[in-house]
Amino acid sequence: MYKKILVPMDGSARAEAILPHVEGLAACTGATLLLLHIIDPPLTLVSPYDVMPSLSMEDLQEQKRQVESYLETVQKRLQGKGITTECLTEYGAVVTTIIEIAVRENVDLIAMASHGRTGLSRVFYGSVAAGILHQVDRPLLLVRA
């Protein structure tokens, strides 16, 4: 049923709450887990018409190295359990990039943990899970962390 499962990760323990669920799915179906981390570089308004990344290229490259190291650690842990995994690191807006990667990689399922924001924090920061839920064209497994 599932051949590829996209698992967005942000490096937090809350995001990792999905791992036991996808481990079971992958073990039962033989699916490959695509571990995805998205680097969303903060932007600085330079003029009313221009924005620029507020981090230097060196800072972004260092951030990417840290992300890749983190994903490799998770990958090794999963591979030790006999689960096939791939790691992806992308730059962009989180919701849009998750959906784009799901389409590009032709995944059968997106599985992620919801951080469970409520009230003002949800209004100000939005909800990645809600954004994906309203735009995605494939199954979505959400686990409240």
N, CA, C and O atoms as a GROMACS GRO file, in nm:
protein
  580
    1MET      N    1   0.082  -0.120   0.000
    1MET     CA    2   0.000   0.000   0.000
    1MET      C    3   0.086   0.126   0.000
    1MET      O    4   0.072   0.211  -0.088
    2TYR      N    5   0.174   0.138   0.098
    2TYR     CA    6   0.263   0.254   0.103
    2TYR      C    7   0.401   0.211   0.056
    2TYR      O    8   0.458   0.114   0.106
    3LYS      N    9   0.454   0.285  -0.042
    3LYS     CA   10   0.589   0.258  -0.090
    3LYS      C   11   0.686   0.366  -0.045
    3LYS      O   12   0.803   0.338  -0.017
    4LYS      N   13   0.636   0.491  -0.039
    4LYS     CA   14   0.718   0.604   0.007
    4LYS      C   15   0.636   0.687   0.105
    4LYS      O   16   0.522   0.726   0.078
    5ILE      N   17   0.698   0.713   0.219
    5ILE     CA   18   0.634   0.795   0.322
    5ILE      C   19   0.724   0.915   0.350
    5ILE      O   20   0.840   0.899   0.387
    6LEU      N   21   0.669   1.034   0.332
    6LEU     CA   22   0.742   1.158   0.358
    6LEU      C   23   0.725   1.194   0.505
    6LEU      O   24   0.613   1.203   0.556
    7VAL      N   25   0.838   1.215   0.572
    7VAL     CA   26   0.837   1.246   0.715
    7VAL      C   27   0.910   1.379   0.737
    7VAL      O   28   1.032   1.380   0.752
    8PRO      N   29   0.836   1.490   0.741
    8PRO     CA   30   0.900   1.620   0.770
    8PRO      C   31   0.950   1.623   0.914
    8PRO      O   32   0.879   1.586   1.007
    9MET      N   33   1.073   1.667   0.931
    9MET     CA   34   1.137   1.674   1.063
    9MET      C   35   1.193   1.813   1.083
    9MET      O   36   1.245   1.873   0.989
   10ASP      N   37   1.182   1.865   1.204
   10ASP     CA   38   1.241   1.997   1.231
   10ASP      C   39   1.349   1.991   1.338
   10ASP      O   40   1.397   2.095   1.384
   11GLY      N   41   1.387   1.870   1.378
   11GLY     CA   42   1.492   1.855   1.477
   11GLY      C   43   1.443   1.852   1.620
   11GLY      O   44   1.522   1.836   1.713
   12SER      N   45   1.313   1.869   1.640
   12SER     CA   46   1.259   1.873   1.776
   12SER      C   47   1.210   1.735   1.820
   12SER      O   48   1.179   1.649   1.737
   13ALA      N   49   1.205   1.716   1.950
   13ALA     CA   50   1.150   1.592   2.005
   13ALA      C   51   1.003   1.578   1.967
   13ALA      O   52   0.955   1.467   1.945
   14ARG      N   53   0.933   1.689   1.960
   14ARG     CA   54   0.792   1.685   1.920
   14ARG      C   55   0.776   1.630   1.780
   14ARG      O   56   0.688   1.548   1.755
   15ALA      N   57   0.859   1.675   1.687
   15ALA     CA   58   0.850   1.625   1.549
   15ALA      C   59   0.883   1.477   1.543
   15ALA      O   60   0.827   1.404   1.461
   16GLU      N   61   0.973   1.432   1.628
   16GLU     CA   62   1.012   1.291   1.630
   16GLU      C   63   0.904   1.200   1.687
   16GLU      O   64   0.917   1.078   1.682
   17ALA      N   65   0.797   1.257   1.742
   17ALA     CA   66   0.687   1.176   1.795
   17ALA      C   67   0.621   1.091   1.687
   17ALA      O   68   0.554   0.993   1.718
   18ILE      N   69   0.638   1.127   1.562
   18ILE     CA   70   0.581   1.050   1.452
   18ILE      C   71   0.661   0.923   1.423
   18ILE      O   72   0.608   0.830   1.363
   19LEU      N   73   0.787   0.919   1.463
   19LEU     CA   74   0.875   0.809   1.424
   19LEU      C   75   0.825   0.670   1.463
   19LEU      O   76   0.830   0.581   1.379
   20PRO      N   77   0.777   0.647   1.585
   20PRO     CA   78   0.728   0.512   1.616
   20PRO      C   79   0.614   0.468   1.523
   20PRO      O   80   0.601   0.350   1.490
   21HIS      N   81   0.532   0.562   1.481
   21HIS     CA   82   0.419   0.531   1.394
   21HIS      C   83   0.467   0.493   1.253
   21HIS      O   84   0.420   0.394   1.196
   22VAL      N   85   0.560   0.571   1.199
   22VAL     CA   86   0.608   0.540   1.064
   22VAL      C   87   0.702   0.420   1.063
   22VAL      O   88   0.712   0.350   0.962
   23GLU      N   89   0.770   0.395   1.174
   23GLU     CA   90   0.852   0.274   1.184
   23GLU      C   91   0.764   0.151   1.167
   23GLU      O   92   0.799   0.058   1.094
   24GLY      N   93   0.650   0.151   1.236
   24GLY     CA   94   0.557   0.038   1.225
   24GLY      C   95   0.502   0.022   1.085
   24GLY      O   96   0.495  -0.089   1.032
   25LEU      N   97   0.463   0.134   1.024
   25LEU     CA   98   0.411   0.130   0.887
   25LEU      C   99   0.517   0.077   0.790
   25LEU      O  100   0.489  -0.009   0.707
   26ALA      N  101   0.638   0.129   0.802
   26ALA     CA  102   0.746   0.088   0.712
   26ALA      C  103   0.780  -0.060   0.732
   26ALA      O  104   0.807  -0.131   0.635
   27ALA      N  105   0.779  -0.105   0.856
   27ALA     CA  106   0.809  -0.246   0.883
   27ALA      C  107   0.703  -0.338   0.823
   27ALA      O  108   0.735  -0.446   0.773
   28CYS      N  109   0.577  -0.295   0.827
   28CYS     CA  110   0.467  -0.377   0.774
   28CYS      C  111   0.460  -0.374   0.622
   28CYS      O  112   0.427  -0.475   0.559
   29THR      N  113   0.489  -0.259   0.562
   29THR     CA  114   0.467  -0.242   0.418
   29THR      C  115   0.596  -0.244   0.336
   29THR      O  116   0.591  -0.255   0.214
   30GLY      N  117   0.710  -0.233   0.402
   30GLY     CA  118   0.837  -0.226   0.330
   30GLY      C  119   0.860  -0.090   0.267
   30GLY      O  120   0.942  -0.076   0.176
   31ALA      N  121   0.788   0.011   0.314
   31ALA     CA  122   0.799   0.146   0.258
   31ALA      C  123   0.934   0.208   0.291
   31ALA      O  124   0.998   0.175   0.390
   32THR      N  125   0.975   0.299   0.205
   32THR     CA  126   1.092   0.382   0.227
   32THR      C  127   1.046   0.509   0.297
   32THR      O  128   0.947   0.570   0.257
   33LEU      N  129   1.118   0.549   0.402
   33LEU     CA  130   1.089   0.674   0.471
   33LEU      C  131   1.179   0.783   0.414
   33LEU      O  132   1.301   0.768   0.412
   34LEU      N  133   1.119   0.892   0.369
   34LEU     CA  134   1.194   1.008   0.322
   34LEU      C  135   1.194   1.110   0.434
   34LEU      O  136   1.093   1.175   0.460
   35LEU      N  137   1.306   1.124   0.501
   35LEU     CA  138   1.319   1.220   0.610
   35LEU      C  139   1.352   1.355   0.550
   35LEU      O  140   1.454   1.371   0.484
   36LEU      N  141   1.266   1.453   0.575
   36LEU     CA  142   1.280   1.585   0.514
   36LEU      C  143   1.297   1.691   0.621
   36LEU      O  144   1.220   1.698   0.717
   37HIS      N  145   1.398   1.774   0.603
   37HIS     CA  146   1.414   1.894   0.686
   37HIS      C  147   1.419   2.014   0.592
   37HIS      O  148   1.491   2.014   0.492
   38ILE      N  149   1.340   2.115   0.626
   38ILE     CA  150   1.334   2.234   0.542
   38ILE      C  151   1.398   2.350   0.617
   38ILE      O  152   1.363   2.380   0.731
   39ILE      N  153   1.493   2.414   0.551
   39ILE     CA  154   1.556   2.533   0.606
   39ILE      C  155   1.481   2.652   0.547
   39ILE      O  156   1.484   2.676   0.426
   40ASP      N  157   1.416   2.727   0.634
   40ASP     CA  158   1.337   2.844   0.594
   40ASP      C  159   1.416   2.967   0.638
   40ASP      O  160   1.396   3.017   0.749
   41PRO      N  161   1.507   3.017   0.550
   41PRO     CA  162   1.593   3.128   0.593
   41PRO      C  163   1.512   3.253   0.621
   41PRO      O  164   1.427   3.292   0.541
   42PRO      N  165   1.539   3.317   0.734
   42PRO     CA  166   1.468   3.442   0.763
   42PRO      C  167   1.507   3.550   0.663
   42PRO      O  168   1.622   3.558   0.617
   43LEU      N  169   1.411   3.633   0.629
   43LEU     CA  170   1.434   3.740   0.532
   43LEU      C  171   1.431   3.875   0.601
   43LEU      O  172   1.363   3.893   0.702
   44THR      N  173   1.507   3.970   0.546
   44THR     CA  174   1.511   4.107   0.595
   44THR      C  175   1.458   4.199   0.487
   44THR      O  176   1.499   4.189   0.371
   45LEU      N  177   1.369   4.288   0.524
   45LEU     CA  178   1.316   4.386   0.430
   45LEU      C  179   1.421   4.494   0.409
   45LEU      O  180   1.458   4.565   0.503
   46VAL      N  181   1.468   4.508   0.286
   46VAL     CA  182   1.571   4.606   0.252
   46VAL      C  183   1.506   4.736   0.206
   46VAL      O  184   1.551   4.845   0.240
   47SER      N  185   1.402   4.722   0.129
   47SER     CA  186   1.324   4.835   0.082
   47SER      C  187   1.181   4.785   0.067
   47SER      O  188   1.156   4.666   0.084
   48PRO      N  189   1.088   4.871   0.037
   48PRO     CA  190   0.950   4.822   0.020
   48PRO      C  191   0.936   4.718  -0.090
   48PRO      O  192   0.835   4.648  -0.097
   49TYR      N  193   1.038   4.706  -0.177
   49TYR     CA  194   1.028   4.614  -0.290
   49TYR      C  195   1.127   4.498  -0.285
   49TYR      O  196   1.116   4.405  -0.364
   50ASP      N  197   1.221   4.501  -0.193
   50ASP     CA  198   1.326   4.401  -0.191
   50ASP      C  199   1.340   4.338  -0.054
   50ASP      O  200   1.330   4.404   0.049
   51VAL      N  201   1.364   4.205  -0.055
   51VAL     CA  202   1.400   4.133   0.066
   51VAL      C  203   1.528   4.057   0.040
   51VAL      O  204   1.558   4.020  -0.074
   52MET      N  205   1.603   4.034   0.145
   52MET     CA  206   1.728   3.959   0.133
   52MET      C  207   1.736   3.862   0.250
   52MET      O  208   1.681   3.888   0.357
   53PRO      N  209   1.804   3.749   0.229
   53PRO     CA  210   1.824   3.659   0.343
   53PRO      C  211   1.902   3.730   0.453
   53PRO      O  212   1.998   3.802   0.424
   54SER      N  213   1.861   3.710   0.577
   54SER     CA  214   1.932   3.777   0.686
   54SER      C  215   2.052   3.695   0.734
   54SER      O  216   2.123   3.737   0.825
   55LEU      N  217   2.074   3.578   0.674
   55LEU     CA  218   2.190   3.496   0.706
   55LEU      C  219   2.286   3.496   0.588
   55LEU      O  220   2.245   3.503   0.472
   56SER      N  221   2.414   3.488   0.618
   56SER     CA  222   2.514   3.480   0.511
   56SER      C  223   2.514   3.340   0.451
   56SER      O  224   2.458   3.247   0.509
   57MET      N  225   2.575   3.326   0.336
   57MET     CA  226   2.587   3.195   0.272
   57MET      C  227   2.661   3.097   0.363
   57MET      O  228   2.627   2.978   0.368
   58GLU      N  229   2.763   3.146   0.434
   58GLU     CA  230   2.838   3.060   0.525
   58GLU      C  231   2.747   3.010   0.637
   58GLU      O  232   2.754   2.893   0.675
   59ASP      N  233   2.662   3.099   0.690
   59ASP     CA  234   2.569   3.059   0.796
   59ASP      C  235   2.470   2.955   0.745
   59ASP      O  236   2.440   2.858   0.815
   60LEU      N  237   2.419   2.975   0.624
   60LEU     CA  238   2.324   2.880   0.566
   60LEU      C  239   2.391   2.745   0.541
   60LEU      O  240   2.330   2.640   0.564
   61GLN      N  241   2.516   2.747   0.494
   61GLN     CA  242   2.587   2.622   0.471
   61GLN      C  243   2.613   2.548   0.602
   61GLN      O  244   2.603   2.425   0.607
   62GLU      N  245   2.646   2.621   0.706
   62GLU     CA  246   2.668   2.560   0.838
   62GLU      C  247   2.536   2.502   0.890
   62GLU      O  248   2.535   2.391   0.945
   63GLN      N  249   2.428   2.574   0.873
   63GLN     CA  250   2.298   2.524   0.915
   63GLN      C  251   2.264   2.396   0.839
   63GLN      O  252   2.211   2.301   0.897
   64LYS      N  253   2.293   2.393   0.710
   64LYS     CA  254   2.267   2.274   0.629
   64LYS      C  255   2.351   2.156   0.678
   64LYS      O  256   2.301   2.044   0.684
   65ARG      N  257   2.476   2.180   0.712
   65ARG     CA  258   2.562   2.072   0.764
   65ARG      C  259   2.505   2.015   0.893
   65ARG      O  260   2.505   1.894   0.913
   66GLN      N  261   2.457   2.102   0.981
   66GLN     CA  262   2.399   2.056   1.108
   66GLN      C  263   2.273   1.974   1.083
   66GLN      O  264   2.252   1.871   1.146
   67VAL      N  265   2.189   2.021   0.991
   67VAL     CA  266   2.066   1.951   0.958
   67VAL      C  267   2.098   1.813   0.900
   67VAL      O  268   2.036   1.713   0.939
   68GLU      N  269   2.193   1.807   0.808
   68GLU     CA  270   2.229   1.680   0.746
   68GLU      C  271   2.285   1.583   0.849
   68GLU      O  272   2.258   1.463   0.842
   69SER      N  273   2.362   1.632   0.943
   69SER     CA  274   2.416   1.548   1.049
   69SER      C  275   2.303   1.492   1.136
   69SER      O  276   2.303   1.374   1.170
   70TYR      N  277   2.207   1.576   1.169
   70TYR     CA  278   2.091   1.533   1.248
   70TYR      C  279   2.013   1.425   1.173
   70TYR      O  280   1.981   1.321   1.230
   71LEU      N  281   1.982   1.450   1.043
   71LEU     CA  282   1.906   1.353   0.966
   71LEU      C  283   1.981   1.220   0.952
   71LEU      O  284   1.920   1.114   0.955
   72GLU      N  285   2.114   1.226   0.937
   72GLU     CA  286   2.193   1.104   0.927
   72GLU      C  287   2.186   1.023   1.056
   72GLU      O  288   2.184   0.900   1.053
   73THR      N  289   2.181   1.091   1.169
   73THR     CA  290   2.169   1.022   1.298
   73THR      C  291   2.036   0.949   1.307
   73THR      O  292   2.031   0.833   1.348
   74VAL      N  293   1.928   1.015   1.268
   74VAL     CA  294   1.796   0.952   1.268
   74VAL      C  295   1.795   0.838   1.167
   74VAL      O  296   1.741   0.730   1.194
   75GLN      N  297   1.854   0.860   1.050
   75GLN     CA  298   1.859   0.758   0.945
   75GLN      C  299   1.930   0.632   0.995
   75GLN      O  300   1.881   0.521   0.974
   76LYS      N  301   2.043   0.647   1.060
   76LYS     CA  302   2.118   0.532   1.110
   76LYS      C  303   2.037   0.454   1.212
   76LYS      O  304   2.039   0.331   1.213
   77ARG      N  305   1.966   0.526   1.299
   77ARG     CA  306   1.882   0.462   1.400
   77ARG      C  307   1.773   0.378   1.332
   77ARG      O  308   1.746   0.265   1.372
   78LEU      N  309   1.710   0.433   1.228
   78LEU     CA  310   1.604   0.362   1.156
   78LEU      C  311   1.660   0.245   1.075
   78LEU      O  312   1.601   0.137   1.072
   79GLN      N  313   1.775   0.267   1.010
   79GLN     CA  314   1.836   0.159   0.932
   79GLN      C  315   1.879   0.043   1.023
   79GLN      O  316   1.878  -0.072   0.981
   80GLY      N  317   1.916   0.076   1.146
   80GLY     CA  318   1.949  -0.028   1.243
   80GLY      C  319   1.830  -0.117   1.274
   80GLY      O  320   1.847  -0.230   1.322
   81LYS      N  321   1.710  -0.066   1.248
   81LYS     CA  322   1.588  -0.144   1.269
   81LYS      C  323   1.540  -0.208   1.138
   81LYS      O  324   1.432  -0.265   1.132
   82GLY      N  325   1.624  -0.197   1.034
   82GLY     CA  326   1.590  -0.258   0.906
   82GLY      C  327   1.497  -0.176   0.819
   82GLY      O  328   1.436  -0.230   0.727
   83ILE      N  329   1.486  -0.047   0.846
   83ILE     CA  330   1.396   0.040   0.770
   83ILE      C  331   1.477   0.119   0.668
   83ILE      O  332   1.577   0.182   0.702
   84THR      N  333   1.433   0.116   0.543
   84THR     CA  334   1.499   0.190   0.435
   84THR      C  335   1.463   0.337   0.448
   84THR      O  336   1.345   0.372   0.460
   85THR      N  337   1.564   0.423   0.444
   85THR     CA  338   1.540   0.567   0.457
   85THR      C  339   1.625   0.644   0.356
   85THR      O  340   1.729   0.598   0.310
   86GLU      N  341   1.576   0.762   0.325
   86GLU     CA  342   1.651   0.860   0.248
   86GLU      C  343   1.639   0.993   0.321
   86GLU      O  344   1.540   1.017   0.390
   87CYS      N  345   1.739   1.079   0.306
   87CYS     CA  346   1.738   1.210   0.370
   87CYS      C  347   1.733   1.320   0.265
   87CYS      O  348   1.802   1.314   0.164
   88LEU      N  349   1.650   1.420   0.290
   88LEU     CA  350   1.638   1.535   0.201
   88LEU      C  351   1.648   1.662   0.284
   88LEU      O  352   1.584   1.674   0.389
   89THR      N  353   1.727   1.756   0.236
   89THR     CA  354   1.734   1.889   0.297
   89THR      C  355   1.700   1.989   0.188
   89THR      O  356   1.762   1.989   0.081
   90GLU      N  357   1.603   2.074   0.215
   90GLU     CA  358   1.556   2.171   0.116
   90GLU      C  359   1.550   2.309   0.178
   90GLU      O  360   1.543   2.323   0.300
   91TYR      N  361   1.552   2.411   0.093
   91TYR     CA  362   1.533   2.549   0.136
   91TYR      C  363   1.396   2.595   0.088
   91TYR      O  364   1.355   2.562  -0.024
   92GLY      N  365   1.324   2.671   0.170
   92GLY     CA  366   1.199   2.728   0.125
   92GLY      C  367   1.097   2.743   0.236
   92GLY      O  368   1.126   2.716   0.353
   93ALA      N  369   0.978   2.786   0.197
   93ALA     CA  370   0.867   2.798   0.290
   93ALA      C  371   0.820   2.656   0.326
   93ALA      O  372   0.807   2.571   0.238
   94VAL      N  373   0.796   2.632   0.452
   94VAL     CA  374   0.775   2.497   0.501
   94VAL      C  375   0.657   2.427   0.434
   94VAL      O  376   0.675   2.320   0.376
   95VAL      N  377   0.538   2.483   0.442
   95VAL     CA  378   0.420   2.416   0.388
   95VAL      C  379   0.433   2.392   0.238
   95VAL      O  380   0.411   2.281   0.190
   96THR      N  381   0.468   2.495   0.165
   96THR     CA  382   0.482   2.484   0.020
   96THR      C  383   0.587   2.380  -0.017
   96THR      O  384   0.566   2.300  -0.108
   97THR      N  385   0.698   2.380   0.052
   97THR     CA  386   0.807   2.287   0.019
   97THR      C  387   0.767   2.144   0.050
   97THR      O  388   0.799   2.053  -0.027
   98ILE      N  389   0.699   2.120   0.161
   98ILE     CA  390   0.654   1.984   0.192
   98ILE      C  391   0.564   1.932   0.080
   98ILE      O  392   0.579   1.819   0.034
   99ILE      N  393   0.471   2.014   0.036
   99ILE     CA  394   0.379   1.973  -0.069
   99ILE      C  395   0.454   1.950  -0.201
   99ILE      O  396   0.428   1.853  -0.271
  100GLU      N  397   0.546   2.038  -0.234
  100GLU     CA  398   0.625   2.022  -0.357
  100GLU      C  399   0.708   1.894  -0.354
  100GLU      O  400   0.715   1.823  -0.455
  101ILE      N  401   0.769   1.864  -0.241
  101ILE     CA  402   0.850   1.743  -0.230
  101ILE      C  403   0.761   1.619  -0.239
  101ILE      O  404   0.800   1.520  -0.300
  102ALA      N  405   0.643   1.624  -0.179
  102ALA     CA  406   0.550   1.511  -0.186
  102ALA      C  407   0.514   1.480  -0.330
  102ALA      O  408   0.508   1.363  -0.370
  103VAL      N  409   0.492   1.584  -0.409
  103VAL     CA  410   0.459   1.564  -0.550
  103VAL      C  411   0.582   1.517  -0.627
  103VAL      O  412   0.575   1.420  -0.703
  104ARG      N  413   0.695   1.586  -0.608
  104ARG     CA  414   0.817   1.552  -0.682
  104ARG      C  415   0.862   1.408  -0.656
  104ARG      O  416   0.904   1.338  -0.748
  105GLU      N  417   0.852   1.365  -0.531
  105GLU     CA  418   0.899   1.231  -0.493
  105GLU      C  419   0.789   1.125  -0.506
  105GLU      O  420   0.813   1.007  -0.482
  106ASN      N  421   0.669   1.169  -0.544
  106ASN     CA  422   0.554   1.080  -0.561
  106ASN      C  423   0.531   0.993  -0.438
  106ASN      O  424   0.522   0.871  -0.447
  107VAL      N  425   0.522   1.058  -0.323
  107VAL     CA  426   0.501   0.984  -0.198
  107VAL      C  427   0.356   0.941  -0.186
  107VAL      O  428   0.265   1.003  -0.241
  108ASP      N  429   0.336   0.832  -0.112
  108ASP     CA  430   0.202   0.778  -0.092
  108ASP      C  431   0.137   0.833   0.034
  108ASP      O  432   0.015   0.828   0.049
  109LEU      N  433   0.219   0.886   0.125
  109LEU     CA  434   0.169   0.933   0.254
  109LEU      C  435   0.265   1.039   0.308
  109LEU      O  436   0.386   1.027   0.295
  110ILE      N  437   0.208   1.142   0.368
  110ILE     CA  438   0.287   1.239   0.445
  110ILE      C  439   0.254   1.211   0.590
  110ILE      O  440   0.136   1.210   0.628
  111ALA      N  441   0.354   1.190   0.672
  111ALA     CA  442   0.333   1.158   0.813
  111ALA      C  443   0.410   1.257   0.898
  111ALA      O  444   0.531   1.274   0.880
  112MET      N  445   0.340   1.322   0.989
  112MET     CA  446   0.407   1.424   1.070
  112MET      C  447   0.337   1.442   1.204
  112MET      O  448   0.221   1.405   1.221
  113ALA      N  449   0.410   1.499   1.296
  113ALA     CA  450   0.353   1.532   1.426
  113ALA      C  451   0.308   1.677   1.424
  113ALA      O  452   0.376   1.764   1.370
  114SER      N  453   0.195   1.701   1.484
  114SER     CA  454   0.145   1.837   1.500
  114SER      C  455   0.198   1.889   1.632
  114SER      O  456   0.197   1.818   1.732
  115HIS      N  457   0.243   2.011   1.632
  115HIS     CA  458   0.295   2.069   1.755
  115HIS      C  459   0.184   2.116   1.848
  115HIS      O  460   0.209   2.150   1.963
  116GLY      N  461   0.061   2.117   1.798
  116GLY     CA  462  -0.053   2.146   1.883
  116GLY      C  463  -0.060   2.289   1.932
  116GLY      O  464  -0.102   2.314   2.045
  117ARG      N  465  -0.020   2.384   1.850
  117ARG     CA  466  -0.033   2.524   1.891
  117ARG      C  467  -0.180   2.562   1.897
  117ARG      O  468  -0.262   2.517   1.817
  118THR      N  469  -0.211   2.645   1.993
  118THR     CA  470  -0.347   2.695   2.005
  118THR      C  471  -0.342   2.844   2.030
  118THR      O  472  -0.236   2.901   2.053
  119GLY      N  473  -0.458   2.907   2.026
  119GLY     CA  474  -0.469   3.049   2.062
  119GLY      C  475  -0.383   3.139   1.976
  119GLY      O  476  -0.373   3.121   1.855
  120LEU      N  477  -0.321   3.238   2.043
  120LEU     CA  478  -0.245   3.340   1.971
  120LEU      C  479  -0.124   3.285   1.898
  120LEU      O  480  -0.089   3.333   1.790
  121SER      N  481  -0.058   3.183   1.955
  121SER     CA  482   0.060   3.131   1.886
  121SER      C  483   0.020   3.070   1.752
  121SER      O  484   0.096   3.078   1.655
  122ARG      N  485  -0.098   3.009   1.744
  122ARG     CA  486  -0.143   2.954   1.616
  122ARG      C  487  -0.175   3.066   1.518
  122ARG      O  488  -0.145   3.055   1.399
  123VAL      N  489  -0.235   3.174   1.568
  123VAL     CA  490  -0.269   3.287   1.482
  123VAL      C  491  -0.142   3.350   1.427
  123VAL      O  492  -0.134   3.379   1.307
  124PHE      N  493  -0.042   3.373   1.513
  124PHE     CA  494   0.080   3.441   1.469
  124PHE      C  495   0.173   3.351   1.389
  124PHE      O  496   0.231   3.395   1.290
  125TYR      N  497   0.188   3.227   1.430
  125TYR     CA  498   0.284   3.138   1.365
  125TYR      C  499   0.219   3.047   1.262
  125TYR      O  500   0.289   2.984   1.182
  126GLY      N  501   0.087   3.038   1.265
  126GLY     CA  502   0.018   2.949   1.173
  126GLY      C  503   0.035   2.805   1.215
  126GLY      O  504   0.097   2.776   1.318
  127SER      N  505  -0.017   2.719   1.138
  127SER     CA  506  -0.005   2.577   1.166
  127SER      C  507   0.041   2.508   1.039
  127SER      O  508  -0.029   2.508   0.938
  128VAL      N  509   0.158   2.448   1.046
  128VAL     CA  510   0.210   2.375   0.931
  128VAL      C  511   0.114   2.261   0.898
  128VAL      O  512   0.081   2.238   0.781
  129ALA      N  513   0.069   2.190   1.000
  129ALA     CA  514  -0.023   2.077   0.977
  129ALA      C  515  -0.151   2.124   0.910
  129ALA      O  516  -0.197   2.060   0.815
  130ALA      N  517  -0.208   2.233   0.956
  130ALA     CA  518  -0.331   2.284   0.896
  130ALA      C  519  -0.307   2.330   0.753
  130ALA      O  520  -0.390   2.306   0.665
  131GLY      N  521  -0.194   2.394   0.728
  131GLY     CA  522  -0.161   2.438   0.592
  131GLY      C  523  -0.150   2.322   0.495
  131GLY      O  524  -0.196   2.330   0.382
  132ILE      N  525  -0.088   2.213   0.540
  132ILE     CA  526  -0.073   2.096   0.455
  132ILE      C  527  -0.209   2.028   0.437
  132ILE      O  528  -0.245   1.989   0.326
  133LEU      N  529  -0.283   2.014   0.545
  133LEU     CA  530  -0.414   1.950   0.540
  133LEU      C  531  -0.505   2.015   0.437
  133LEU      O  532  -0.579   1.946   0.367
  134HIS      N  533  -0.501   2.146   0.429
  134HIS     CA  534  -0.590   2.218   0.338
  134HIS      C  535  -0.543   2.220   0.193
  134HIS      O  536  -0.619   2.256   0.104
  135GLN      N  537  -0.417   2.180   0.169
  135GLN     CA  538  -0.364   2.190   0.033
  135GLN      C  539  -0.319   2.058  -0.028
  135GLN      O  540  -0.301   2.049  -0.149
  136VAL      N  541  -0.301   1.957   0.052
  136VAL     CA  542  -0.240   1.833   0.004
  136VAL      C  543  -0.341   1.747  -0.074
  136VAL      O  544  -0.461   1.750  -0.047
  137ASP      N  545  -0.287   1.671  -0.170
  137ASP     CA  546  -0.371   1.587  -0.255
  137ASP      C  547  -0.348   1.438  -0.230
  137ASP      O  548  -0.382   1.354  -0.314
  138ARG      N  549  -0.290   1.405  -0.115
  138ARG     CA  550  -0.262   1.265  -0.083
  138ARG      C  551  -0.285   1.242   0.067
  138ARG      O  552  -0.302   1.338   0.141
  139PRO      N  553  -0.285   1.118   0.111
  139PRO     CA  554  -0.311   1.091   0.253
  139PRO      C  555  -0.211   1.160   0.345
  139PRO      O  556  -0.093   1.177   0.313
  140LEU      N  557  -0.263   1.199   0.460
  140LEU     CA  558  -0.182   1.269   0.561
  140LEU      C  559  -0.208   1.202   0.695
  140LEU      O  560  -0.322   1.191   0.739
  141LEU      N  561  -0.101   1.158   0.761
  141LEU     CA  562  -0.111   1.102   0.895
  141LEU      C  563  -0.057   1.206   0.991
  141LEU      O  564   0.060   1.244   0.984
  142LEU      N  565  -0.144   1.252   1.082
  142LEU     CA  566  -0.104   1.351   1.183
  142LEU      C  567  -0.113   1.286   1.321
  142LEU      O  568  -0.211   1.220   1.354
  143VAL      N  569  -0.008   1.308   1.398
  143VAL     CA  570  -0.006   1.262   1.536
  143VAL      C  571   0.019   1.385   1.622
  143VAL      O  572   0.114   1.460   1.599
  144ARG      N  573  -0.065   1.407   1.720
  144ARG     CA  574  -0.044   1.521   1.808
  144ARG      C  575   0.070   1.488   1.903
  144ARG      O  576   0.065   1.390   1.977
  145ALA      N  577   0.170   1.572   1.901
  145ALA     CA  578   0.290   1.548   1.986
  145ALA      C  579   0.263   1.592   2.128
  145ALA      O  580   0.351   1.580   2.214
   0.00000   0.00000   0.00000
